[in-house]
Amino acid sequence: MTVIAVAGFAIAIYAAWLFHDLPDGTELADYRPATSTRVFAWDGTLIGEFAKERRIYVPYDRIPPRLAQAFLAAEDRNFFAHSGVDVGGLSRAAAKNVVNFAEGNRLEGGSTITQQVAKNVLLTNEQTLGRKLKEVILARRLEASLDKKQILELYLNEIFLGYRSNGVGTAAYNYFGKSVDELSLSEMAYLAALPKGPSNYHPTRRKEQAIDRRNWILGEMAKVGWVTPAEALAASKEDLVVQAAPARAKYRDADYFVGEVERRAQNIFGDEIYSSGYYLRTTLDPKLQTVARIALMDGLEQYDRRHGWRGGWDNIKLEDGWKVEALKRAAPAEREDWQHAIVEKASSSSVSIITAIDGTRGRLADNDVIWAFAGKGLKSGDLIFVSEQSKGLFRLHQVPAVNGALVAVDPWTGRIVAMVGGYSYSLSKFNRAVQAKRQPGSAIKPFVYAVALENEFTPASIVMDAPISMAGANGAKWSPQNYTRRYYGAQTLRKGLEYSRNAMTVRLAQKVGIKTVSQKIAEYGISDNLPAVLPIALGAGETTPYKLTAAYSMFANGGRKIRPHLIEVVQDREGGVVYKAEARKCPGACKRAFDGTESPKLLPDGSPVIDPITAYQITSYLEGVVQRGTAARASVLGRPIAGKTGTTNEYRSAWFVGYSPDLVVGVFVGFDDNRSLGEGETGGASALPIFVDFMQQALKNKPVKPFMKPKDAVFVSVRGYEEAFRPGTEPKPVVTAAPSDIEGPKPYTEVWRDGLTEEVPSQDAAPERKPYVDEAEPILY
């Protein structure tokens, strides 16, 4: 009796120790496993996912009944009948384990789905009797705390199914690229095969075993009556076809954009973005994003081609096994139609190649042979990129050494509709759109002119374009020169900006006050903490393509500084809004029931930073840049376009920022180490073609719209151009009487303009002899 008492006491102590910290199960009532934050474009396209465990949580009522039944057939067909522990199942497992133990095989658990939930969520995976006892007790507690549907929902969302998939929602997407309600019966049965060991039933490495297990489950479903024998037979005859690899999203053109969204979302929510299952809608327009990526890649490749062939990306011996070696060393092919190939024979007149994947033989196009041998040439064994132009004829390609960025923003809302931060995200995750701080060169000039027009200058002002010198850094003389090294004398502001006159711009900034210019550039959001020195007026300060492009929006939208943003709205897993970019408040009338009157009007986005007339004045000048200035190449777009080129000292950076009435686009081209792009590689030569290619597609089939003129502006002709003035600032016109003789009025009046006499149309004669109003008189500075 003493021994029995001691044994009983020991068992009691062990049980108390074993179960002292065991949860009671009620905490699972509100449990939700870590769930992916899914990132969507403006139109609902899935573009990314943030997760430590990749999981798409699917509520029970959204899970197709047959999908749940497939898992029940495979794991626990008595789930809805037992109370957490299937005694019969445990007995069968125990009997099998006698044989398994004798043969050295893994022991079977005989666990119900409830037990698996207890183990996966609240316990460890240790294979001990104590853990198994805990599992049984906790399973009973779970059954007392939750209903069967809740337990099954937890199981189907928690279970690991391989392919980087936690839960059936993620598995359906990763394996088949579908949502759970799009799965076929055979696909449902395959997913149900995976809890026993995803690697045991890998869809490609162990396809035969995977199909056998899938078909067994289909048979079990038919036995229970969850599907008909005919349905099971038809599904078992289907092939098992899955995606090559799990991907965050099918849309792959937005890597740089999604990377920046992740950084910004983490700043707002911290690490919750990796576990809280947020729905995150961005500002991205997938169509524009794809066009932007292609335009930037094309432009960088064209620049790179102008600067010569640099040689193959590796060289190996052309012998047995070369294909394996070539693909082992392979650099990523950035274009879908690019193939890895090896040079078989090479001369300055002909190059034969063999593709690495399928061994196709061919030759390089003659133009590419000439291009290659004008550079570093080609030799046998060189590994290269090619694309097939026609049967047996291939084009030669190389990944550009140069890089760049493109940013497109809606000037009225600040929505970033497209952003590409470089040629290749796989080669470099450095996002040049938001991280590359570079001097903008002459692309800064519109803001200098805007500051001048906000002060005492008007479109009638004249500034001298002539050599200028002043004290520079360390006592040296600073003498800014025009790009052409020529000077043009007295010029209007329009001419100074259209033709990007450096000397004239420095004089303008000097007159306004460089401290004022520096402060305003900071206020416009271009760059902070700029020193108040005159080189700032020519773009000596640093900014990013993102900031500069957003700042140009104020010229397109009537002078308002918008807040550029990539994240539009974030909702939690229940659909509640936890963040939104829209900060405007709706007037009280929004809360009133509709009474048939005019709907309330929201104030426009952004805050006023310049007068709407000033914004239009700059836009008009920048239209001139496109029509006859440094960006004349953009006139091919055949619609109102404004913009400005920018080129920095020694051709280190090339810029173009341009816009239509509803879209602002900034393009930057430069090397990551900031070395020279080469003689003549200006913004007009390197960046502008990328802008044009993008806009040709972005504005295709869009209505042609003019830039809106301010309602209260006064329009006066100055030197042949219609200019906008703020009321009261317009100059007095030159007035001459229309001459007459015995034959009546002459058809023209002679007017002295810019030192030349020219003929301008005269007014019709009238009894009251109205005066003829010609051009405004310029004001000289």
Buried (B, 14 or more C-beta within 10 A) or exposed (E): EEEEEEEEEEEEEEEEEBEEEBBEBEEBEEEBBBBBBBBBBBEEBBBBBBBEBBBBBBEBEEBBEBBBBBBBBBBBBEBEEBEBBBEEBBEEBEEBBEEBEEEEEEEBBBBBBBBBBBBBBBBEEEEEEEBBBBBBBBBBBBBEBBEBBBBBBBBBBBBBBBBBBBBBBBBBBBBBEBBBEEBBBBBBBBBBBBBEEBEBBBBEEBBEEBBEBBBBBBBBBBEEEBBEEEBBBBBBEBEBEBBEEBBBBEBBBBBBBBBBBBEBBBEEBEEBBBBBBBBBBBBBBBBBBBBBBBBBBBBBBBBBBEBEBBBBBBBBEBEEEBBEBBEEEBBEBBEEEBBBBBBBEBEEEEBBBBBBEEEBEBBBBEEBBBBBBEBEBBBBBBBBBBBBBEEEBBBBBBBBBBBBBBBBBBBBBBBBBBBBBBBBBEEBEBBBBBBBEBBBBBBBBBBBBBBBBBBEBBBBBBBBBBEBEEEBEEEEEBEBEBEEEEBBEBBBBBBBBBBBBBBBBBBBBBBBEBEBBBBBBBBBBBBEEBEEBBBBBBBBBBBBBBBBBBBBBBBBBBBBBBEBBBBBBBBBBEEEEBBEBEEEEEEEEEEEEEEEEEEEEEEBBBEEBBBBBBBBBBBBBBBBBBBEBBBBBBBEBEBBBBBBBBBBEEBBBBBBBBBBBBBBBBBBBBBEEEEBBBEEBBBBBBBBBBBBBBBBBBBEEEEEEEBBBBEEBBEBBBBEBEBBBBEEBBBEBBEBEBEEEEEEBBEEBEBEBEEEEEEBEBEEEEEEEEEBEBBBEBBEB
